[in-house]
Amino acid sequence: MSMAAVMNTYGRLPVSFTHGKGVYLYDEEGNQYIDAISGIGVNALGHAHPAVSDAIKKQADLLIHTSNLYGVENQKQLAEALCAVSGMDNVFFGNSGAEANEAAIKIARLYGHNKGVDQPHIVVMENAFHGRTMATLTASGSRKIQAGFEPLVNGFVRAPYGDIDALTNIAKNNPNIVAVLMEPLQGEGGVNCLPENHLAEIRALCDKNDWLMMLDEVQTGNGRTGCYFAYQHHHILPDVVTTAKGLGNGLPIGACLAHGKAATVLGPGNHGSTYGGNPLVCAAALVVVNTINQQQLCKNAQQMGALLLDKFNRAFEHNEAVTDIRGQGLMIGIELVRPCGELVDRARAKGVLINVTAGSVVRLLPPLIINPSQTEQLATVVIDIINDFIGNS
Ligand SMILES: *Cc1c(COP(=O)(O)O)cnc(C)c1O
């Protein structure tokens, strides 16, 4: 397929799809694939989910957009559902993960100014990914994403991921810090996990220094790691949480949730989005949130994720070419000793769509609805291609 009329910003694979059903995608030649990347963590309920499709069809016949000049009933209902599932107080809606993070960054800055910090700074992490807008690419911890787009945005301080001592030091030396922004489990950066008590320690550090604790759950949210939000594994509440990807199951939506003092920072005129939280996307997202809850998809993500980890741990136990197997719920990374980008093609040839991130990490983000036999099938193919790759190299 020639995509010459589209600006050349993506390295695309030589395949495109006509339709999907559940965990499966079908290409133009009718081949079936297990979609183990879910549109990069977006299709949490799989493809063509009947309840989501029905909600979209019904809402499209009623009202697609009215703007935030008026009350929006679906937006209200979705915000209430998100608050109920998260313990947060209120929500701002945008159209993407980057926009959700922009809202968080603006909350942190205004929070800082309100308490007399003229040059508010936000601590961000090495290897972080927060999006591609100017502020969010600056917050991201990857030179590849930033190079060529300088001047970057001021007001960010970088720290190593998972290093509480480094953050404690920053707290001692930098009175301009007003917030921490981080992923509870890094996705694009290579499926990197935090030490066991780290989020609780961050919570305490933020309380002590009057910083906002802001978690980017764009990828980890909406059931992906086996709780609705990943921070819920740690029994803490952040001040700000951002989410997107799985929330709309493919319709563009981003949400910035705030709690306590962070929830009252923005007022009329401080922030906005023309499309943000429109009736159509909110109708779809409301079905997503309800379905994740009613069908206990967090539990399924825990169980299927444990099944995958168990299979991979057994298969690669004595294999020195596999340096690490990690993740939580249905967000799993298998790190190899060397770059393994070609595994994407090898998996596709065997009917499985995967992704390789950070050069040498096979990343799996299957839909939360995946069942045990599909999970076994996925594990078998992934184990085969990795064994083959290592054996033949
Ligand atoms: C994908 C992602 C983003 C960016 O989301 P967009 O919808 O592409 O703007 C931000 N943060 C994290 C953790 C992500 O995984």
The ligand as an ORCA input file, in Angstrom:
! r2SCAN-3c Opt
* xyz 0 1
  C       1.221      6.459     24.538
  C       1.624      7.194     25.750
  C       1.500      8.598     25.823
  C       1.069      9.443     24.654
  O      -0.253      9.199     24.275
  P      -0.805      9.800     22.882
  O      -2.244      9.410     22.895
  O      -0.022      9.149     21.788
  O      -0.593     11.255     22.921
  C       1.845      9.223     27.015
  N       2.266      8.506     28.067
  C       2.404      7.163     28.032
  C       2.880      6.431     29.250
  C       2.103      6.458     26.869
  O       2.261      5.137     26.822
*
